[in-house]
Amino acid sequence: MTVGKIKLTYETFIPIKDRYKISESKEVYKHIYKIYDKSTIELKESFYLTLFNRANLFNGFVEISTGSSVGTCVDVKHIITSVCESNSSACIISHNHPSGNLTPSKSDRIITTKIKEALKFVEVQLLDHIIVSPEPSEYYSFADSGEL
């Protein structure tokens, strides 16, 4: 019987000495905002995973999903796989609200809790969930609001 072989790899293009270290949500938000496609930020909701190593240095980011103007489907398995493949120790999740309304929905809170609980099984810390607005300086931080 022949079976397929799975090979996991992680390629980085930024030396460790050149990676930024996270410290506060405002600083993290500036980097996360750059990830979003400005031509669709008011049209579609997108969900991203930003990954960090043990020293809280930026490893990279992964687009988890893109949906419609009213939501996007988040696959927790994709998040766990991405965290494990990159050997990350911490992460931040983020998504945009095309309407500009930064108030977390019930679904936002449910998925945050679900992801946080799933990450515990692989010993990875969820540092924050940031809701991004089309406006460059407006965001909502679950951590800053005491919701993590």
C-alpha positions as CSV (number, residue, x, y, z in Angstrom):
1,M,0.0,0.0,0.0
2,T,1.3,3.5,-0.9
3,V,0.4,6.5,1.2
4,G,1.1,10.2,0.7
5,K,3.9,11.9,2.6
6,I,3.2,15.2,4.3
7,K,6.1,17.7,4.6
8,L,5.8,20.8,6.6
9,T,8.1,23.7,5.9
10,Y,8.5,27.3,7.0
11,E,10.4,29.8,5.0
12,T,11.2,33.2,6.3
13,F,12.5,36.1,4.3
14,I,13.2,38.5,7.2
15,P,16.2,37.8,9.5
16,I,15.3,37.6,13.2
17,K,17.3,40.8,14.0
18,D,15.1,42.7,11.6
19,R,11.7,41.5,12.9
20,Y,9.6,43.8,15.0
21,K,8.7,43.0,18.6
22,I,5.1,43.4,19.8
23,S,4.5,45.6,22.8
24,E,1.1,47.4,22.7
25,S,-2.0,47.1,20.5
26,K,-1.5,50.5,18.9
27,E,1.9,49.5,17.5
28,V,0.6,46.1,16.4
29,Y,-2.4,47.7,14.7
30,K,-0.1,49.8,12.5
31,H,1.5,46.6,11.2
32,I,-1.8,44.7,10.8
33,Y,-3.5,47.6,9.0
34,K,-0.9,47.3,6.2
35,I,-2.0,43.7,5.5
36,Y,-5.5,44.7,4.5
37,D,-6.3,45.4,0.8
38,K,-7.4,49.0,0.8
39,S,-9.3,48.6,-2.4
40,T,-11.7,46.1,-0.7
41,I,-11.6,47.0,3.0
42,E,-15.0,48.7,2.7
43,L,-16.5,45.9,0.6
44,K,-15.5,42.6,2.1
45,E,-14.7,41.2,5.5
46,S,-11.3,39.5,5.7
47,F,-9.8,37.6,8.6
48,Y,-6.0,37.3,9.3
49,L,-3.8,35.5,11.7
50,T,-0.5,37.3,12.7
51,L,2.1,34.9,14.2
52,F,4.9,35.5,16.7
53,N,7.8,33.4,18.0
54,R,8.7,32.8,21.7
55,A,10.4,36.2,21.9
56,N,7.2,37.9,20.6
57,L,9.0,38.7,17.3
58,F,6.9,38.8,14.2
59,N,6.9,35.5,12.2
60,G,4.4,36.4,9.5
61,F,0.8,36.5,8.7
62,V,-1.8,34.2,7.1
63,E,-5.1,35.2,5.4
64,I,-7.6,32.8,6.9
65,S,-10.7,33.9,4.9
66,T,-12.4,36.6,2.9
67,G,-16.1,36.8,2.7
68,S,-18.8,39.4,1.9
69,S,-19.8,42.7,3.3
70,V,-21.6,41.1,6.2
71,G,-19.1,38.4,7.4
72,T,-16.5,35.7,6.6
73,C,-16.2,32.1,7.6
74,V,-13.4,31.3,10.0
75,D,-12.0,27.7,10.0
76,V,-10.3,27.1,13.4
77,K,-8.4,24.1,11.9
78,H,-6.7,26.5,9.5
79,I,-5.6,28.7,12.4
80,I,-4.2,25.8,14.4
81,T,-2.5,24.4,11.3
82,S,-0.9,27.7,10.5
83,V,0.3,28.2,14.1
84,C,1.8,24.7,14.2
85,E,3.4,24.9,10.7
86,S,5.2,28.2,11.6
87,N,6.2,26.9,15.1
88,S,4.7,30.1,16.6
89,S,4.2,30.6,20.3
90,A,1.7,33.5,20.2
91,C,-0.7,35.0,17.7
92,I,-3.1,37.9,17.1
93,I,-6.3,37.5,15.1
94,S,-7.9,40.3,13.2
95,H,-10.7,41.1,10.8
96,N,-12.2,44.2,9.3
97,H,-15.7,45.6,9.6
98,P,-16.4,47.1,6.2
99,S,-19.1,49.4,7.7
100,G,-16.6,51.0,10.0
101,N,-18.6,50.0,13.1
102,L,-16.0,48.8,15.6
103,T,-18.4,47.2,18.1
104,P,-17.7,43.4,18.3
105,S,-20.7,41.3,17.2
106,K,-21.9,38.3,19.2
107,S,-20.2,36.1,16.4
108,D,-17.0,38.0,16.9
109,R,-17.0,37.2,20.6
110,I,-17.9,33.6,20.0
111,I,-15.2,32.9,17.5
112,T,-12.6,34.7,19.7
113,T,-13.4,32.4,22.6
114,K,-13.4,29.3,20.3
115,I,-10.0,30.2,18.9
116,K,-8.6,31.0,22.3
117,E,-9.7,27.7,23.7
118,A,-8.4,25.7,20.7
119,L,-5.0,27.4,20.9
120,K,-4.6,26.2,24.5
121,F,-4.4,22.6,23.3
122,V,-1.2,23.5,21.3
123,E,0.1,25.8,24.0
124,V,-0.1,29.0,22.0
125,Q,-1.3,32.3,23.5
126,L,-3.9,34.4,21.8
127,L,-2.6,37.9,22.5
128,D,-5.4,39.9,20.9
129,H,-8.3,40.1,18.5
130,I,-8.3,43.4,16.6
131,I,-11.2,44.7,14.6
132,V,-9.9,46.9,11.8
133,S,-11.8,49.9,10.4
134,P,-11.5,51.3,6.9
135,E,-10.3,54.5,8.7
136,P,-6.5,54.1,9.2
137,S,-6.3,55.1,12.8
138,E,-9.5,53.4,14.2
139,Y,-9.5,49.9,15.6
140,Y,-10.9,47.8,18.5
141,S,-8.7,45.7,20.7
142,F,-10.3,42.8,22.7
143,A,-7.2,42.8,24.9
144,D,-7.3,46.5,25.6
145,S,-11.0,46.2,26.4
146,G,-10.4,43.3,28.9
147,E,-12.2,40.8,26.8
148,L,-9.4,38.3,26.5
